[in-house]
Amino acid sequence: MKLYQFAYSPYAAKVRKCLELKGLAYEVVEVPYLDRRALIAVTGGSVHVPVLVDGQKVVSDSPRITAYLDERHAPSLRPGPLAAAAVVFEQWADNLLEDVAFKLAAPQVEQRQAALNDGREDAPAFYRMVKERKFGAGCIDAWAVQESELEARLQALLSPLAHTLAEQRFLLGERATLADAAVWGNLYMIEAVMPGRTAVFAPGLASWYRRVSDARGPG
Protein backbone atom coordinates (compact mmCIF):
# COMPACT_ATOMS: atom_id res chain seq x y z
CA MET A 1 0.00 0.00 0.00
CA LYS A 2 0.98 3.61 -0.56
CA LEU A 3 -0.36 6.56 1.41
CA TYR A 4 -0.07 9.98 -0.23
CA GLN A 5 -0.02 12.63 2.47
CA PHE A 6 1.10 15.93 3.93
CA ALA A 7 3.22 15.23 7.00
CA TYR A 8 1.13 17.45 9.30
CA SER A 9 -2.33 16.42 8.03
CA PRO A 10 -4.57 15.14 10.86
CA TYR A 11 -6.51 13.08 8.33
CA ALA A 12 -3.34 11.39 7.07
CA ALA A 13 -2.22 10.80 10.67
CA LYS A 14 -5.57 9.13 11.37
CA VAL A 15 -5.16 6.82 8.38
CA ARG A 16 -1.56 5.97 9.31
CA LYS A 17 -2.66 5.03 12.79
CA CYS A 18 -5.47 2.84 11.40
CA LEU A 19 -2.93 1.06 9.19
CA GLU A 20 -0.65 0.55 12.18
CA LEU A 21 -3.46 -0.73 14.41
CA LYS A 22 -4.21 -3.31 11.73
CA GLY A 23 -0.56 -4.25 11.38
CA LEU A 24 -0.52 -3.40 7.66
CA ALA A 25 2.67 -2.54 5.82
CA TYR A 26 2.54 0.69 3.84
CA GLU A 27 4.76 3.26 2.16
CA VAL A 28 4.38 6.97 2.82
CA VAL A 29 4.55 9.26 -0.21
CA GLU A 30 5.06 12.82 0.96
CA VAL A 31 3.32 15.17 -1.47
CA PRO A 32 5.11 18.51 -2.01
CA TYR A 33 2.67 21.32 -1.32
CA LEU A 34 3.72 23.09 -4.52
CA ASP A 35 3.93 20.04 -6.80
CA ARG A 36 1.00 17.63 -6.79
CA ARG A 37 1.57 16.05 -10.20
CA ALA A 38 2.17 12.60 -8.74
CA LEU A 39 -1.05 12.86 -6.75
CA ILE A 40 -3.01 13.99 -9.81
CA ALA A 41 -1.58 11.08 -11.80
CA VAL A 42 -2.75 8.59 -9.18
CA THR A 43 -6.21 10.07 -8.60
CA GLY A 44 -7.01 11.23 -12.10
CA GLY A 45 -7.33 14.85 -11.05
CA SER A 46 -7.78 15.27 -7.30
CA VAL A 47 -5.19 17.35 -5.43
CA HIS A 48 -6.36 16.52 -1.91
CA VAL A 49 -4.73 14.21 0.62
CA PRO A 50 -4.77 11.63 2.02
CA VAL A 51 -5.03 9.10 -0.79
CA LEU A 52 -4.53 5.36 -0.29
CA VAL A 53 -3.37 3.15 -3.15
CA ASP A 54 -3.95 -0.56 -2.51
CA GLY A 55 -2.95 -2.45 -5.63
CA GLN A 56 -5.26 -1.20 -8.35
CA LYS A 57 -7.64 0.39 -5.84
CA VAL A 58 -7.34 4.14 -5.22
CA VAL A 59 -9.30 5.58 -2.29
CA SER A 60 -9.40 9.27 -1.37
CA ASP A 61 -11.06 11.13 1.53
CA SER A 62 -10.07 9.84 4.96
CA PRO A 63 -13.49 8.53 6.13
CA ARG A 64 -13.76 6.53 2.91
CA ILE A 65 -10.23 5.22 3.45
CA THR A 66 -10.90 4.11 7.02
CA ALA A 67 -14.16 2.44 5.94
CA TYR A 68 -12.35 0.68 3.08
CA LEU A 69 -9.65 -0.59 5.44
CA ASP A 70 -12.25 -2.00 7.84
CA GLU A 71 -14.07 -3.70 4.97
CA ARG A 72 -10.94 -5.33 3.62
CA HIS A 73 -8.55 -5.86 6.51
CA ALA A 74 -9.11 -7.27 10.00
CA PRO A 75 -9.33 -6.43 12.80
CA SER A 76 -12.14 -3.95 12.38
CA LEU A 77 -11.63 -0.65 14.14
CA ARG A 78 -15.41 -0.31 14.21
CA PRO A 79 -15.90 -3.33 16.46
CA GLY A 80 -19.35 -4.87 16.89
CA PRO A 81 -21.73 -2.80 19.02
CA LEU A 82 -19.17 0.02 19.17
CA ALA A 83 -19.27 0.61 15.41
CA ALA A 84 -21.69 3.52 15.55
CA ALA A 85 -19.84 5.20 18.41
CA ALA A 86 -16.52 4.87 16.54
CA VAL A 87 -17.99 6.51 13.44
CA VAL A 88 -19.54 9.34 15.47
CA PHE A 89 -16.15 9.98 17.09
CA GLU A 90 -14.53 10.09 13.65
CA GLN A 91 -17.08 12.60 12.39
CA TRP A 92 -16.70 14.75 15.51
CA ALA A 93 -12.90 14.69 15.30
CA ASP A 94 -12.80 15.35 11.54
CA ASN A 95 -15.07 18.35 11.82
CA LEU A 96 -15.56 20.09 15.17
CA LEU A 97 -12.23 19.14 16.74
CA GLU A 98 -10.22 19.65 13.54
CA ASP A 99 -11.69 23.12 13.01
CA VAL A 100 -10.10 24.32 16.25
CA ALA A 101 -6.91 22.22 16.17
CA PHE A 102 -6.13 23.28 12.61
CA LYS A 103 -6.44 26.98 13.44
CA LEU A 104 -4.09 26.56 16.40
CA ALA A 105 -1.49 24.73 14.29
CA ALA A 106 -1.79 26.69 11.02
CA PRO A 107 0.56 29.60 11.87
CA GLN A 108 3.31 27.12 12.73
CA VAL A 109 2.54 24.99 9.67
CA GLU A 110 2.94 28.07 7.51
CA GLN A 111 6.36 28.78 9.01
CA ARG A 112 7.50 25.24 8.15
CA GLN A 113 6.35 25.22 4.55
CA ALA A 114 9.74 26.25 3.12
CA ALA A 115 11.53 23.47 5.00
CA LEU A 116 8.91 20.95 3.89
CA ASN A 117 9.32 22.00 0.25
CA ASP A 118 13.09 21.85 -0.32
CA GLY A 119 13.65 25.38 0.91
CA ARG A 120 11.28 27.03 -1.55
CA GLU A 121 10.48 30.46 -0.14
CA ASP A 122 7.25 30.70 -2.14
CA ALA A 123 5.74 27.73 -0.28
CA PRO A 124 4.59 29.72 2.79
CA ALA A 125 3.04 32.37 0.54
CA PHE A 126 1.13 29.75 -1.41
CA TYR A 127 -0.04 28.07 1.79
CA ARG A 128 -1.29 31.46 3.05
CA MET A 129 -3.06 32.19 -0.24
CA VAL A 130 -4.88 28.85 -0.16
CA LYS A 131 -6.06 29.37 3.41
CA GLU A 132 -7.08 32.99 2.83
CA ARG A 133 -9.18 31.98 -0.18
CA LYS A 134 -11.12 29.67 2.11
CA PHE A 135 -11.15 31.54 5.44
CA GLY A 136 -10.62 35.19 4.47
CA ALA A 137 -7.72 37.64 4.28
CA GLY A 138 -5.49 37.73 7.35
CA CYS A 139 -6.90 34.50 8.79
CA ILE A 140 -3.53 33.00 9.78
CA ASP A 141 -2.45 36.18 11.55
CA ALA A 142 -5.79 36.29 13.34
CA TRP A 143 -5.39 32.69 14.52
CA ALA A 144 -1.92 33.48 15.84
CA VAL A 145 -3.40 36.31 17.93
CA GLN A 146 -6.19 33.99 19.12
CA GLU A 147 -3.80 31.25 20.24
CA SER A 148 -4.83 31.32 23.91
CA GLU A 149 -8.51 31.36 22.99
CA LEU A 150 -8.06 28.43 20.61
CA GLU A 151 -6.23 26.46 23.30
CA ALA A 152 -9.10 27.11 25.71
CA ARG A 153 -11.61 25.90 23.13
CA LEU A 154 -9.60 22.74 22.57
CA GLN A 155 -9.38 22.17 26.30
CA ALA A 156 -13.16 22.44 26.58
CA LEU A 157 -13.66 19.98 23.73
CA LEU A 158 -11.20 17.46 25.10
CA SER A 159 -12.02 17.69 28.81
CA PRO A 160 -14.86 15.11 28.70
CA LEU A 161 -12.49 12.65 27.01
CA ALA A 162 -10.04 13.00 29.89
CA HIS A 163 -12.75 11.90 32.32
CA THR A 164 -13.41 8.80 30.22
CA LEU A 165 -9.72 7.99 29.88
CA ALA A 166 -9.26 8.18 33.62
CA GLU A 167 -11.44 5.05 33.78
CA GLN A 168 -10.27 3.08 30.74
CA ARG A 169 -7.24 2.80 28.45
CA PHE A 170 -8.88 3.97 25.22
CA LEU A 171 -11.90 6.02 24.23
CA LEU A 172 -14.23 3.07 23.70
CA GLY A 173 -12.71 0.53 26.07
CA GLU A 174 -9.53 -1.49 26.45
CA ARG A 175 -8.67 -1.62 22.75
CA ALA A 176 -7.76 1.22 20.42
CA THR A 177 -10.38 1.87 17.74
CA LEU A 178 -11.14 4.32 14.95
CA ALA A 179 -12.25 6.76 17.67
CA ASP A 180 -8.75 6.89 19.10
CA ALA A 181 -7.11 7.18 15.68
CA ALA A 182 -9.34 10.10 14.69
CA VAL A 183 -8.82 12.15 17.87
CA TRP A 184 -5.12 11.26 18.03
CA GLY A 185 -4.63 12.50 14.46
CA ASN A 186 -5.65 16.03 15.41
CA LEU A 187 -3.31 16.11 18.39
CA TYR A 188 -0.55 14.67 16.20
CA MET A 189 -0.96 17.65 13.87
CA ILE A 190 -0.35 20.03 16.78
CA GLU A 191 2.56 18.00 18.14
CA ALA A 192 4.19 17.88 14.70
CA VAL A 193 4.62 21.66 14.68
CA MET A 194 4.35 22.53 18.40
CA PRO A 195 6.04 19.67 20.29
CA GLY A 196 4.79 19.20 23.84
CA ARG A 197 1.91 21.64 23.41
CA THR A 198 -0.94 19.17 23.93
CA ALA A 199 0.31 18.37 27.42
CA VAL A 200 -0.30 22.03 28.27
CA PHE A 201 -3.97 22.20 27.33
CA ALA A 202 -4.86 18.50 27.63
CA PRO A 203 -2.74 17.00 30.44
CA GLY A 204 -5.41 14.37 31.08
CA LEU A 205 -4.81 12.94 27.62
CA ALA A 206 -1.01 12.72 27.81
CA SER A 207 -0.80 9.05 28.81
CA TRP A 208 -3.49 8.11 26.32
CA TYR A 209 -1.68 10.03 23.54
CA ARG A 210 1.48 8.01 24.21
CA ARG A 211 -0.46 4.74 24.27
CA VAL A 212 -2.06 5.47 20.91
CA SER A 213 1.25 6.65 19.44
CA ASP A 214 2.85 3.34 20.45
CA ALA A 215 -0.10 1.09 19.59
CA ARG A 216 0.42 -1.46 16.82
CA GLY A 217 -1.73 -4.33 15.64
CA PRO A 218 -0.97 -7.94 14.72
CA GLY A 219 1.39 -8.84 11.91
Backbone torsions as a table, in degrees:
resi	resn	phi	psi	omega
1	MET	NA	150.4	173.4
2	LYS	-125.9	136.3	176.9
3	LEU	-116.5	114.8	176.1
4	TYR	-86.9	128.4	-170.6
5	GLN	-152.6	167.4	158.4
6	PHE	-102.3	139.1	-173.7
7	ALA	-56.8	-34.9	-173.7
8	TYR	-94.9	-0.2	-175.6
9	SER	-66.4	125.9	176.9
10	PRO	-66.8	-30.0	-179.9
11	TYR	-71.3	-40.0	176.0
12	ALA	-66.9	-40.1	177.8
13	ALA	-60.9	-40.7	176.9
14	LYS	-59.4	-47.1	-179.2
15	VAL	-64.6	-43.2	177.8
16	ARG	-57.3	-44.0	-179.1
17	LYS	-66.2	-37.0	175.8
18	CYS	-62.1	-43.2	177.3
19	LEU	-60.6	-42.4	-179.9
20	GLU	-67.5	-40.2	179.3
21	LEU	-65.5	-24.4	176.3
22	LYS	-90.9	-6.6	-179.4
23	GLY	70.9	30.2	-176.8
24	LEU	-95.0	136.1	175.8
25	ALA	-77.8	140.9	179.8
26	TYR	-155.3	159.1	177.2
27	GLU	-113.2	133.1	176.3
28	VAL	-89.4	130.1	173.4
29	VAL	-113.6	106.8	-179.1
30	GLU	-78.3	121.8	-176.6
31	VAL	-90.4	120.1	175.5
32	PRO	-62.8	135.8	-176.9
33	TYR	-60.7	-31.1	-176.1
34	LEU	-97.2	-2.5	-177.6
35	ASP	-142.9	97.6	-175.1
36	ARG	-110.0	25.0	-178.0
37	ARG	-61.8	-40.1	179.5
38	ALA	-64.4	-38.5	178.6
39	LEU	-66.6	-43.1	178.5
40	ILE	-62.4	-39.1	179.8
41	ALA	-63.6	-37.4	-178.8
42	VAL	-74.3	-41.5	-172.4
43	THR	-91.1	-16.9	-175.8
44	GLY	84.7	12.1	175.9
45	GLY	148.1	-22.2	-178.5
46	SER	-74.3	143.5	178.6
47	VAL	-114.4	14.0	-175.7
48	HIS	-101.8	145.2	175.4
49	VAL	-113.9	159.0	2.7
50	PRO	-84.0	160.0	173.3
51	VAL	-133.5	130.9	177.8
52	LEU	-107.1	130.2	174.8
53	VAL	-112.7	117.6	-179.4
54	ASP	-123.3	92.9	-173.8
55	GLY	66.1	-120.8	178.4
56	GLN	-91.1	-3.7	-177.8
57	LYS	-90.3	128.8	177.1
58	VAL	-118.7	122.3	-177.4
59	VAL	-125.3	125.9	176.7
60	SER	-116.5	164.1	-178.3
61	ASP	78.6	117.5	-169.2
62	SER	-59.9	-39.4	176.9
63	PRO	-63.3	-35.3	176.6
64	ARG	-68.0	-36.0	178.4
65	ILE	-66.4	-46.7	-178.7
66	THR	-65.0	-36.3	176.6
67	ALA	-65.8	-42.9	178.4
68	TYR	-60.0	-44.9	-179.5
69	LEU	-62.1	-39.3	179.1
70	ASP	-71.1	-29.2	177.0
71	GLU	-71.6	-32.0	-170.9
72	ARG	-105.4	-22.7	-170.7
73	HIS	-136.4	120.5	175.2
74	ALA	-78.7	158.6	-4.4
75	PRO	-79.9	152.6	178.3
76	SER	-69.8	137.5	174.8
77	LEU	-93.7	8.0	170.2
78	ARG	-118.8	68.6	-167.3
79	PRO	-76.1	123.9	170.0
80	GLY	43.4	-125.0	-177.2
81	PRO	-69.0	-8.2	178.6
82	LEU	-92.9	2.6	-175.8
83	ALA	-58.5	-47.6	-177.6
84	ALA	-64.5	-42.5	179.8
85	ALA	-63.0	-39.2	179.2
86	ALA	-63.3	-41.5	-179.9
87	VAL	-68.4	-40.4	178.1
88	VAL	-62.4	-42.5	176.3
89	PHE	-59.6	-42.9	179.8
90	GLU	-61.5	-44.7	-179.7
91	GLN	-64.3	-41.8	178.5
92	TRP	-62.6	-46.0	-178.4
93	ALA	-67.3	-40.3	-177.9
94	ASP	-69.9	-20.2	-174.8
95	ASN	-116.1	-74.5	-174.3
96	LEU	-65.1	-48.9	-178.6
97	LEU	-67.6	-44.3	-178.7
98	GLU	-62.1	-35.1	-178.6
99	ASP	-58.8	-37.8	180.0
100	VAL	-84.2	-45.4	-178.0
101	ALA	-61.0	-41.3	179.8
102	PHE	-61.8	-43.1	-178.5
103	LYS	-66.5	-33.1	176.0
104	LEU	-68.2	-40.6	-175.3
105	ALA	-82.1	-27.4	-169.3
106	ALA	-54.2	-43.4	179.5
107	PRO	-59.8	-37.1	178.1
108	GLN	-74.5	-35.0	176.0
109	VAL	-61.9	-43.0	178.5
110	GLU	-57.9	-43.3	-177.5
111	GLN	-65.6	-22.8	-177.6
112	ARG	-95.9	-0.9	-175.4
113	GLN	-62.3	-38.9	179.6
114	ALA	-62.2	-46.4	-179.8
115	ALA	-63.7	-33.7	-179.6
116	LEU	-78.2	-10.4	-176.3
117	ASN	-126.5	47.8	174.4
118	ASP	55.5	36.1	175.3
119	GLY	78.8	8.3	-178.4
120	ARG	-68.9	119.5	-176.3
121	GLU	-74.4	-14.8	178.4
122	ASP	-83.4	-9.8	-178.2
123	ALA	-63.3	-46.6	177.7
124	PRO	-60.7	-38.0	-179.9
125	ALA	-65.2	-39.2	179.1
126	PHE	-68.9	-40.9	176.8
127	TYR	-58.0	-46.3	179.9
128	ARG	-62.1	-42.3	-179.3
129	MET	-61.5	-43.7	-179.4
130	VAL	-61.8	-45.1	-178.3
131	LYS	-69.2	-37.4	-179.5
132	GLU	-70.5	-29.5	175.5
133	ARG	-65.3	-29.8	-178.7
134	LYS	-90.8	-41.8	-170.2
135	PHE	-110.0	-7.3	179.0
136	GLY	106.7	154.0	-178.2
137	ALA	-59.5	137.3	177.2
138	GLY	77.3	10.7	-173.9
139	CYS	-62.3	-41.9	-177.3
140	ILE	-66.2	-41.2	177.1
141	ASP	-63.4	-38.5	179.4
142	ALA	-65.0	-41.1	179.4
143	TRP	-66.0	-35.4	176.9
144	ALA	-62.1	-41.2	178.3
145	VAL	-66.9	-33.5	-176.7
146	GLN	-88.1	14.6	-173.1
147	GLU	-52.2	-48.4	-178.7
148	SER	-63.8	-40.3	178.1
149	GLU	-64.2	-42.1	179.4
150	LEU	-65.4	-39.4	176.0
151	GLU	-61.2	-42.1	180.0
152	ALA	-64.1	-39.3	177.8
153	ARG	-65.2	-40.6	177.0
154	LEU	-64.4	-42.0	179.1
155	GLN	-59.1	-41.6	179.4
156	ALA	-66.0	-38.9	179.5
157	LEU	-67.7	-37.8	-172.8
158	LEU	-89.5	-17.6	-176.0
159	SER	-54.6	-44.5	178.4
160	PRO	-61.6	-30.6	179.4
161	LEU	-67.7	-35.9	179.0
162	ALA	-61.6	-37.7	178.2
163	HIS	-63.7	-42.0	178.0
164	THR	-64.8	-43.4	-175.4
165	LEU	-75.0	-10.9	171.8
166	ALA	-73.5	-17.6	-177.2
167	GLU	-106.9	-18.7	-177.4
168	GLN	-150.4	162.0	-170.8
169	ARG	-72.3	-35.0	-177.0
170	PHE	-131.8	172.6	-170.4
171	LEU	-63.3	-32.3	-178.4
172	LEU	-115.8	16.9	177.8
173	GLY	142.3	-144.5	-174.5
174	GLU	-94.8	3.6	179.9
175	ARG	-129.5	138.7	177.6
176	ALA	-68.1	138.4	-178.3
177	THR	-130.6	-174.5	174.7
178	LEU	-54.7	-35.0	179.3
179	ALA	-57.1	-47.2	-179.8
180	ASP	-65.2	-43.6	-179.3
181	ALA	-60.5	-40.7	-176.7
182	ALA	-69.1	-45.9	179.1
183	VAL	-68.7	-44.2	179.7
184	TRP	-57.2	-38.8	-178.9
185	GLY	-58.2	-38.0	178.9
186	ASN	-70.3	-38.6	177.1
187	LEU	-71.7	-32.5	175.3
188	TYR	-59.9	-42.3	179.0
189	MET	-55.7	-44.9	-179.7
190	ILE	-67.2	-45.2	-179.4
191	GLU	-63.5	-30.8	-178.6
192	ALA	-63.7	-30.2	-177.1
193	VAL	-116.5	-12.7	-179.8
194	MET	-138.2	68.5	-173.4
195	PRO	-54.5	133.0	178.3
196	GLY	83.6	-2.9	-173.3
197	ARG	-71.0	-35.4	-176.2
198	THR	-65.2	-29.0	178.4
199	ALA	-66.1	-20.8	179.6
200	VAL	-75.3	-48.6	-176.1
201	PHE	-99.7	-7.0	178.2
202	ALA	-141.0	59.0	-177.5
203	PRO	-61.3	-27.3	179.7
204	GLY	-71.6	-10.3	179.7
205	LEU	-105.3	0.9	-173.4
206	ALA	-61.7	-47.6	-179.8
207	SER	-65.6	-42.0	177.2
208	TRP	-61.5	-42.8	-179.7
209	TYR	-58.6	-42.4	178.7
210	ARG	-66.6	-38.9	179.4
211	ARG	-62.9	-44.0	179.9
212	VAL	-67.6	-40.4	179.5
213	SER	-58.3	-38.4	-176.3
214	ASP	-87.1	-13.3	-172.3
215	ALA	-68.0	133.7	175.4
216	ARG	-136.4	153.6	-179.9
217	GLY	-98.9	-172.5	-179.8
218	PRO	-66.9	157.0	175.4
219	GLY	99.0	NA	NA
